[in-house]
Every structure is written in structure tokens, then in C-alpha cells.
């Protein structure tokens, strides 16, 4: 993976890439944490995509965060 002219040693492993340009992270935890948000932002930076969704099925109601970068 190339980012700003640097070859990254690690691959980014988003749960899903929808329509080739939306990062979709699916969780089943008690809440969406800042760590999940930071990871999604990193995925957006590396991929060049503009939109990420973090969807959490682990709460009583479906919860999600939309991140636009």
C-alpha cells in the first residue's frame, strides 16, 4: 500500500468496502469507541475514500457513526 509516496508495511483490512468507495466497519460491542473512529479515519486516509460507516449491532438499538474525511 502506497501512502504519500511511502510504501506501508501493513495492509489496511476494512471489514467491507461498499461500491468501491465507502468503508464499512461492522461491530458487535457495547459501544462505538474513539479507537474505532480513529481506525476508520486511518482507513480513509490510506484508501483515499471520503466516507466511512461504523455500524454497531451490539447495543439494544442499532447504532452507527458516519465519518466524512
Secondary structure, 3 states (H helix, E strand, C coil): CEECCEECCCCCCCCEEECCCEEEEEECCCCCCHHHHHHHHHHHHHHCCCEEEEEECCCCCCEEEEEEC
